[in-house]
Amino acid sequence: MSEDRLDNLETHIAQQEQVIEDLSEALALQQKDIERLKARLLRSDDRIAELEAGLPAAPGEKPPHY
C-alpha cells in the first residue's frame, strides 16, 4: 500500500471519528432537551388538571336534537 493511500485512509478515519463524536454530543444534548420538555409537559398537565378541577361542573343539557 502506498504511503499516500495510507495517509488518505488515516485522514478519512480521523474525520469519521470526529463526525461520530459530534453526532454523539448532539444526540446527548437532544436527549437532555427531551427530558426537560417531558418534565415541563407533565407540570403543565398537572396545572391544567388543577384548573379544570376548580371549574364548575358543566350542566347536563340535552343535545339540540332532543
C-alpha positions in Angstrom: 0.0 0.0 0.0 1.4 3.4 -0.9 2.2 6.0 1.7 -0.2 8.5 0.2 -3.0 6.0 0.2 -2.3 5.1 3.8 -2.3 8.8 4.8 -5.6 9.3 3.0 -7.2 6.4 4.8 -5.9 7.6 8.2 -7.3 11.1 7.5 -10.6 9.7 6.4 -10.9 7.6 9.6 -9.9 10.6 11.8 -12.7 12.7 10.1 -15.2 9.9 10.6 -14.3 9.6 14.2 -14.8 13.4 14.6 -18.2 13.2 12.9 -19.3 10.3 15.2 -18.2 12.3 18.2 -20.1 15.4 17.1 -23.2 13.4 16.4 -23.0 11.7 19.8 -22.7 15.0 21.5 -25.7 16.4 19.6 -27.7 13.3 20.5 -26.8 13.7 24.2 -27.9 17.4 24.1 -31.2 16.5 22.4 -31.9 13.8 25.0 -31.4 16.3 27.7 -33.8 18.7 25.9 -36.4 15.9 25.6 -36.2 15.1 29.3 -36.5 18.7 30.2 -39.5 19.2 27.9 -41.2 16.0 29.2 -40.9 17.3 32.7 -42.3 20.7 31.7 -45.2 19.0 29.9 -46.0 16.9 32.9 -46.1 20.0 35.1 -48.3 21.7 32.6 -50.7 18.7 32.5 -50.8 18.8 36.3 -51.6 22.5 36.3 -54.3 22.1 33.7 -55.9 19.3 35.8 -55.8 21.6 38.8 -57.5 24.4 36.9 -60.1 22.1 35.4 -60.9 20.7 38.9 -61.8 24.3 40.1 -64.2 24.9 37.3 -68.0 24.4 37.9 -69.5 21.2 36.5 -71.0 21.5 33.1 -74.8 21.5 33.1 -76.4 18.3 32.0 -78.0 19.8 28.9 -79.6 17.6 26.3 -78.1 17.7 22.8 -80.1 20.0 20.4 -81.6 17.1 18.5 -83.8 16.1 21.5 
